Amino acid sequence: MLRVRADGHRCSRHHYGDGMAGRRPHGSGAKQPRDSRVLVLSQRRLHTAKHLTMLYEFEDAICSFDDVTLVAPGPAPYADAGSLARRALNGGLARVGGPRRSPPWNLPSMRSTPVVADHDLFFAVFSDAFELSYLRRLRGWRERCRRAVCFLTEVWSPGVPQNADYYDVLREFDAVYLFTPQAGQALASLGSPRPSFLPVGVDARLFSPVPRPPERVVDVHSYGRTSPVLHRQLLDLVESQGTTYLYDTTFQAKVPDHREHRALLANTLKRSHFSLAHRINDSAQRLLRTGGEESLSSRYFEASAGGAVLLGSRPPIPDFDACFDWPDAVIDLPYDSLDVEDVLHELAGQPERLAQARAHGVRAALLRHDWVHRWDRVLHDAGMDVPAEVRRRQADLQELASAVTPETLGAAARR
């Protein structure tokens, strides 16, 4: 566990969850710490998929802004035997119409962990519906926390009814935030507090190319979902023109250190001219899950924060326009376009346009899309005081943003 005082000074590092959340392990000289303002539940010891590193970055950011106890329980003991028992338990409950009380049998169950200290706010981020079942293993979380808030990063209306037994626990929260806001009505119909839209964010200071913009030596960077049509053309350009093209060769890979992975991504993006990002439903196979609902992608936030100009498509939703409200936030390159070479050639002759787009994106990340702005919103909605460290972080980001100019970023891109 990482305890951080409100003044920002880091305390000793501990991992709670295999014992008691909020209490030091018993032993020589062990003392029980004071209660903290915030209790954060993290799944970093349960799931290490690459796409989840963004969420652990958010948790780390909260720890640096506020007085936090972060509890990160590991898997339940005897995982293999436990998975078979959970398969039988959930199967039996389903046959009699009962709610599933644990994750699917082939996914890890969290070690049972009691909360023994008191906190003003409980906060957790969940991606898949089954992760809400971990709350049943964190005993006392609701009784020990005056307020409870969660952030759901991927919920689609078609999947809500089939996962209603997992989402039922949302009734116990005071506020629920959604990154996919079109599913809000479906969750509210189950008794959840009416969800509010909250965008994901980024460690804008880590991703920012200022104050020392590096040379942009990568022509195109693609990560996550990529159009096979565009990918094939870019590979051809590597062979025919020597284009520098970086791309993923693994899907849902596991990473042992989320901070190291985020640093790698940040360093790559602030050295890239362009990055690809498309609407979720540009990929037809996603329609079965989303039912046609659209949302943003974290790639829009990360790439623009690093000053990589986005090529792709704009989600046709108000939330995108609110977050990315500058010219050329995304330069159009359809998912099935056959004109990659022509688009790149045309843009190469427009350095001023690209420099303006980079500057807009980097400034927006620093002033609006850093994780500190998301945490400020959560605290404001909860009626809690904002720590001085939040204001210091915002002031530091404003100072960095003042150094962002098209000329500085353009010069680095041309070196």
C-alpha positions in Angstrom: 0.0 0.0 0.0 1.1 3.5 -0.7 0.1 6.1 2.0 0.4 9.7 0.9 -0.2 12.6 3.3 -2.1 15.6 2.1 1.1 17.6 1.9 2.3 15.3 -0.8 5.2 13.7 1.1 5.3 10.0 0.5 5.1 7.6 3.4 6.4 4.0 3.7 5.3 1.6 1.0 3.1 -1.3 2.1 0.8 -3.8 0.4 -2.4 -4.4 2.2 -5.0 -6.8 1.1 -3.5 -10.1 2.2 -4.3 -8.9 5.8 -6.3 -5.9 6.8 -6.9 -2.7 4.8 -5.8 0.3 6.7 -3.7 -1.4 9.3 0.0 -2.1 9.4 0.9 -5.8 9.7 1.5 -6.9 13.2 5.1 -7.2 14.3 7.8 -5.5 16.2 7.1 -1.8 16.4 4.0 -2.0 14.2 1.6 0.9 14.8 -1.9 1.4 13.5 -1.9 4.5 11.2 -4.4 7.3 11.5 -7.6 7.0 9.4 -7.2 8.5 5.9 -9.5 10.7 3.8 -9.7 8.2 0.9 -9.7 4.4 0.6 -8.9 3.3 -3.0 -9.4 -0.3 -4.1 -7.0 -1.4 -6.8 -6.9 -4.5 -8.9 -3.3 -4.1 -9.9 -2.4 -7.4 -8.2 -5.2 -9.3 -9.9 -5.1 -8.1 -13.5 -2.0 -6.8 -15.4 -3.4 -6.4 -18.9 -1.7 -3.6 -20.8 -4.9 -1.6 -21.4 -5.5 -1.5 -17.6 -2.2 0.4 -16.9 -4.1 3.7 -17.6 -6.4 3.0 -14.6 -3.5 2.2 -12.3 -1.9 5.5 -13.4 -5.1 7.2 -12.2 -4.8 5.4 -8.8 -1.2 6.5 -8.5 -2.2 10.0 -9.3 -4.8 10.1 -6.6 -2.2 8.9 -4.1 0.0 11.8 -5.0 -2.8 14.4 -4.7 -4.6 13.3 -1.5 -4.4 11.4 1.8 -4.9 7.9 0.5 -4.9 4.3 1.7 -4.6 2.1 -1.4 -5.6 -1.5 -0.9 -4.5 -4.0 -3.5 -5.5 -7.5 -2.5 -4.0 -10.4 -4.4 -5.8 -13.5 -5.6 -7.6 -15.7 -3.2 -5.6 -18.7 -1.9 -6.0 -22.1 -3.6 -7.0 -20.4 -6.8 -7.3 -23.6 -8.9 -9.6 -25.4 -6.4 -11.5 -22.1 -5.8 -12.2 -21.6 -9.5 -13.9 -25.0 -9.7 -16.0 -24.2 -6.6 -17.0 -20.8 -8.0 -18.0 -22.5 -11.3 -20.3 -24.7 -9.3 -21.6 -21.9 -7.1 -22.3 -19.4 -9.9 -23.8 -22.2 -12.0 -26.2 -23.2 -9.2 -27.1 -19.6 -8.5 -27.9 -19.0 -12.2 -30.2 -22.1 -12.3 -32.3 -20.8 -9.4 -32.3 -17.2 -10.6 -29.9 -16.0 -7.9 -27.2 -13.4 -8.4 -23.6 -14.4 -9.1 -21.6 -13.6 -6.1 -18.1 -14.0 -7.6 -16.3 -13.5 -10.9 -16.5 -16.2 -13.6 -14.7 -19.3 -12.6 -11.8 -18.8 -15.1 -10.9 -15.3 -13.7 -9.2 -14.7 -10.4 -11.2 -14.1 -7.2 -9.9 -11.5 -4.8 -8.5 -12.5 -1.4 -10.9 -11.7 1.4 -9.8 -8.5 3.1 -11.4 -6.6 6.0 -11.4 -2.8 6.2 -10.6 -1.8 9.8 -9.9 2.0 9.5 -12.3 4.8 8.8 -12.3 6.9 5.7 -14.3 9.9 4.3 -14.4 8.5 0.7 -14.3 5.1 -0.9 -13.2 5.1 -4.6 -12.7 2.4 -7.1 -12.4 2.0 -10.9 -14.1 -1.0 -12.6 -13.8 -2.0 -16.2 -15.8 -5.3 -16.6 -19.0 -6.0 -14.7 -17.6 -9.1 -12.9 -15.1 -6.9 -11.1 -17.9 -5.4 -9.0 -18.1 -8.8 -7.3 -14.8 -8.1 -5.6 -16.6 -5.7 -3.3 -18.1 -8.7 -1.6 -14.5 -9.7 -0.7 -13.6 -6.3 0.8 -15.5 -6.6 4.1 -16.7 -3.4 5.7 -15.9 -1.1 2.8 -19.3 0.5 2.9 -19.6 0.7 6.7 -16.1 2.2 7.1 -16.5 4.9 4.4 -18.8 7.9 4.7 -19.2 8.3 1.0 -18.7 5.8 -1.8 -17.9 6.6 -5.5 -17.0 4.4 -8.4 -15.9 5.0 -12.0 -17.0 2.5 -14.6 -14.9 2.7 -17.8 -16.7 0.4 -20.2 -20.5 -0.4 -19.9 -22.7 -0.8 -22.9 -26.5 -0.9 -22.6 -26.9 -4.3 -24.4 -24.8 -6.0 -21.7 -26.5 -4.4 -18.6 -29.5 -6.8 -18.3 -27.3 -9.9 -18.5 -25.0 -8.5 -15.8 -27.7 -7.0 -13.7 -26.7 -9.2 -10.7 -23.2 -7.7 -10.8 -24.4 -4.1 -11.3 -26.9 -4.5 -8.4 -24.2 -3.4 -5.9 -24.2 0.0 -7.4 -27.2 0.8 -5.2 -24.7 1.1 -2.4 -22.8 4.0 -4.0 -23.5 7.7 -3.5 -22.2 8.5 -7.0 -21.4 6.5 -10.2 -19.3 7.9 -13.1 -19.3 6.5 -16.6 -16.9 6.8 -19.4 -19.6 5.3 -21.7 -22.5 7.6 -20.8 -25.1 6.1 -23.1 -25.5 3.2 -20.7 -26.4 5.5 -17.9 -30.2 5.0 -18.2 -29.9 1.2 -18.2 -27.9 1.3 -15.0 -30.2 3.8 -13.4 -33.1 1.4 -14.1 -31.4 -1.2 -11.8 -31.3 1.3 -8.9 -27.9 2.8 -9.5 -27.5 6.5 -8.7 -27.9 8.2 -12.1 -24.4 8.0 -13.6 -22.5 11.1 -14.7 -20.1 11.2 -17.6 -16.4 11.4 -16.5 -13.7 11.2 -19.2 -10.6 9.2 -18.6 -7.4 11.3 -18.3 -3.7 11.1 -18.6 -0.6 12.0 -16.6 -0.1 15.1 -18.7 3.2 16.0 -17.2 4.6 12.5 -18.0 3.2 12.6 -21.6 4.0 16.3 -22.3 6.8 17.1 -24.8 7.5 20.3 -23.0 9.7 21.8 -21.6 12.3 19.9 -23.7 10.5 18.7 -26.9 12.3 15.7 -28.3 12.9 15.1 -32.0 9.9 13.3 -33.6 11.7 10.3 -35.2 8.6 8.0 -35.5 6.4 8.7 -38.5 3.3 6.8 -37.4 2.5 5.1 -34.2 -0.5 2.7 -33.8 -1.5 0.8 -30.7 -4.6 -1.0 -29.5 -7.3 -1.6 -32.1 -5.9 -0.9 -35.6 -7.6 -1.1 -39.0 -6.1 -4.0 -41.0 -6.6 -2.0 -44.2 -4.5 0.9 -42.9 -2.0 -1.4 -41.3 -1.2 -3.2 -44.5 -0.6 0.1 -46.4 1.7 1.3 -43.6 3.7 -1.9 -43.8 4.1 -1.4 -47.5 5.3 2.2 -46.9 7.9 0.8 -44.5 9.3 -1.3 -47.4 8.9 1.1 -50.2 9.7 4.5 -48.6 11.5 3.7 -45.3 8.6 5.0 -43.2 9.1 4.5 -39.5 5.9 2.7 -38.3 5.5 1.4 -34.8 2.6 -0.9 -34.0 1.5 -3.6 -31.5 2.1 -7.3 -32.3 0.3 -8.6 -29.2 -3.3 -8.2 -27.9 -4.2 -7.8 -24.3 -0.6 -8.5 -23.3 0.3 -8.5 -19.6 2.8 -6.1 -18.2 4.7 -6.6 -15.0 5.1 -2.9 -14.2 2.4 -0.5 -15.2 4.5 2.6 -14.5 7.2 1.4 -16.9 4.7 0.7 -19.6 3.1 4.1 -19.3 6.5 5.7 -19.5 7.3 3.8 -22.6 4.0 4.9 -24.2 4.5 8.5 -23.2 8.1 8.5 -24.6 7.0 7.0 -27.9 4.0 9.4 -28.4 6.1 12.5 -27.8 8.5 11.3 -30.4 5.8 10.4 -33.0 4.5 12.6 -35.8 1.1 10.8 -36.1 -0.9 8.3 -34.1 -4.0 6.4 -35.2 -7.4 6.5 -33.4 -10.8 5.5 -34.7 -14.4 5.4 -33.4 -15.2 2.3 -31.5 -17.8 1.1 -34.0 -15.6 1.7 -37.0 -14.6 -1.9 -36.1 -17.7 -3.8 -37.2 -17.2 -6.7 -34.7 -17.6 -4.2 -31.8 -21.2 -3.6 -32.8 -22.3 -6.9 -31.1 -21.0 -5.6 -27.8 -21.9 -1.9 -28.1 -25.2 -2.1 -29.9 -24.0 0.9 -31.9 -23.3 3.1 -28.8 -20.2 5.3 -29.2 -17.7 6.5 -26.7 -14.2 8.0 -26.7 -11.0 6.1 -26.6 -8.1 6.7 -24.3 -5.9 6.9 -27.4 -7.4 10.4 -28.1 -6.3 11.7 -24.7 -2.8 10.0 -24.7 -1.7 10.8 -28.2 -2.8 14.4 -28.1 -1.1 14.8 -24.7 2.2 13.7 -26.3 1.8 16.0 -29.3 1.2 13.3 -31.8 -1.3 14.4 -34.4 -4.3 12.1 -34.5 -5.3 10.4 -37.8 -8.6 8.6 -37.8 -12.2 9.4 -37.1 -14.2 11.6 -34.6 -16.9 9.9 -32.5 -20.2 11.7 -33.4 -21.1 12.4 -29.8 -21.2 15.7 -27.8 -18.7 14.4 -25.3 -16.0 14.2 -27.9 -16.7 17.8 -29.1 -16.5 19.0 -25.5 -13.1 17.3 -24.8 -11.5 17.9 -28.2 -12.8 21.2 -29.4 -10.0 22.5 -31.5 -9.4 22.4 -35.3 -7.6 19.2 -36.4 -8.2 17.4 -33.1 -8.4 14.4 -35.5 -7.5 14.6 -39.1 -9.8 12.4 -41.1 -8.4 9.1 -42.2 -11.3 6.6 -42.6 -10.9 3.1 -41.1 -11.1 1.5 -44.6 -9.2 4.3 -46.5 -6.9 3.3 -49.3 -5.2 6.7 -49.4 -2.7 6.5 -46.5 0.2 7.5 -48.7 -1.6 10.4 -50.2 -2.8 11.7 -46.8 0.7 11.5 -45.3 2.3 13.2 -48.3 -0.2 16.1 -48.2 0.3 16.6 -44.5 4.0 16.7 -44.9 3.6 19.9 -46.8 1.6 21.6 -44.1 4.0 21.9 -41.1 2.2 25.0 -39.7 -1.1 23.2 -39.6 0.5 20.2 -37.8 2.3 22.5 -35.3 -1.0 24.2 -34.4 -2.7 20.8 -33.9 0.1 19.6 -31.7 0.0 22.7 -29.5 -3.8 22.6 -29.1 -3.6 18.9 -28.0 -0.7 19.4 -25.5 -2.2 22.5 -23.9 -5.6 20.8 -23.6 -4.1 17.8 -21.8 -2.2 20.0 -19.4 -5.1 22.4 -18.6 -8.1 20.0 -18.9 -7.3 16.3 -19.2 -4.7 15.6 -16.5 -5.9 13.1 -13.8 -5.8 16.0 -11.3 -8.8 17.6 -13.1 -10.8 14.3 -12.8 -10.0 14.0 -9.1 -10.9 17.7 -8.5 -14.3 16.9 -10.1 -14.9 13.9 -7.9 -14.0 15.8 -4.7 -16.2 18.7 -5.7 -19.2 16.5 -6.4 -18.7 14.7 -3.1 -18.6 18.0 -1.2 -15.1 17.4 0.1 -12.3 19.9 0.6 -9.7 20.0 -2.2 -6.1 19.4 -0.9 -3.4 21.9 -1.4 -1.5 19.3 -3.5 -4.3 19.4 -6.1 -4.0 23.1 -6.5 -0.2 22.9 -6.7 -0.4 20.3 -9.4 -2.9 22.4 -11.4 -0.6 25.5 -11.0 2.4 23.4 -12.3 0.4 22.2 -15.3 -0.6 25.8 -16.1 3.0 26.9 -16.0 4.0 24.0 -18.4 1.1 25.0 -20.7 2.4 28.5 -21.0 5.5 27.1 -22.6 3.6 25.3 -25.3 3.8 27.1 -28.6 3.3 25.9 -32.2 6.8 27.3 -33.0 8.5 25.2 -30.2 6.7 22.0 -31.1 7.1 22.6 -34.8 10.8 23.1 -34.6 11.2 19.8 -32.6 9.1 18.0 -35.3 11.4 19.3 -38.1 14.8 18.4 -36.5 
